């Protein structure tokens, strides 16, 4: 998708944005995951974007393993774009964006909430500290390097 | 930022992407929130992007309340871009993207993990159902309409 544009960024968020960071990508994924849309025409109607851009995004998703083609009727070649587990795993990204938009762009709140399918209870993202048993505030969420090299430990 | 490009999308995720969905935006926010970068030159060095694009993004963040200017020395006009609470609230978005990249683009994992500042314990995002006490799988996270209109209920 974004090719090697973020190639110098040693960062998994940048890796993610290489695949889903282009314009409209995450809204196409949203339609796929939460609105059950699978057909080109339905995506186009939902999003109102140029067909060449939509085609490019969908083909990119297929090329990168986020969607798979399924053909419902061979004669009509009715093609469906079905999300893979790789795409379905983006639900937390969509949720995080939605929750932020709900809180910080409150004049134009969206019409949905996220729910547990089994019981309908509203769910939201949280990052709990399993050691302290608390929900760290955003200020208390930090990054740490994964490893300290043995050389540094020895030195 | 993206202006009214997503204006027809009645969706808080689209609202969020209007402010942080342009190329490089979320990586600038990442540098601001997790690497403590505040100065134009430091962002430029970290990201390696064109100065006009970086300037446009930073000015957009200030215009949209995501960052504030602070001047450290009036004589040298050393300008700092400091994230507001609105930007700091994007940590879940950065985390969600990073966690997805870690899992699904595993050949190029990033060098950091997210931790609770107080104790250093690794933390990750989760969406718990408070009623059922379970972590719904991604397949079991769905959207529901916020309200059923009274007319429909009456009808």
Interface residues (C-beta under 8 A of the other chain):
Chain A: X2 X5 X6 X8 X9 X10 X11 X12 X13 X14 X15 X16 X17 X18 X19 X21 X22 X23 X26 X27 X30 X34 X35 X47 X48 X86 X88 X89 X90 X91 X92 X93 X94 X95 X96 X97 X98 X99 X100 X101 X102 X103 X104 X105 X108 X109 X110 X111 X112 X113 X114 X115 X116 X117 X118 X119 X120 X121 X123 X124 X125 X126 X127 X128 X129 X130 X131 X132 X134 X136 X138 X139 X140 X141 X142 X143 X144 X145 X146
Chain B: X2 X5 X6 X8 X9 X10 X11 X12 X13 X14 X15 X16 X17 X18 X19 X21 X22 X23 X26 X27 X30 X34 X35 X47 X48 X86 X88 X89 X90 X91 X92 X93 X94 X95 X96 X97 X98 X99 X100 X101 X102 X103 X104 X105 X108 X109 X110 X111 X112 X113 X114 X115 X116 X117 X118 X119 X120 X121 X123 X124 X125 X126 X127 X128 X129 X130 X131 X132 X134 X136 X138 X139 X140 X141 X142 X143 X144 X145 X146
